[in-house]
């Protein structure tokens, strides 16, 4: 089902990935699998990326090794830590999407960082 939102949506495809290989020309960019360098799979059996918001972390300028694949996505049961992303219950993430529009700025408060 297509989420309700005013931001542009791009449906995931089974071969979608996100390059996380420092030194690769596509570091911190969407790629297609199979990909010759390390790239996270966006199409996942655990459904964490069924709804994902790509943040502009390390986008412009893109710094090799400065962090890649930083998203807002669905949380695992029990809310274990992510690898640098922000995770919400799916229902809360879908509700957040209804409030976003092109140009919305998402700020992450410093107090939310792990201790």
Secondary structure, DSSP 4 states (H G I P E B T S, - for coil): -PPP-BS------TTEEEE--TTSTTTTSEEESS-SS-EEESS-TT-TTSSEEE--TT-SS--TTS----EEEEPPTT----SS-EEE-HHHHHHHHHH-BTT------GGGS--
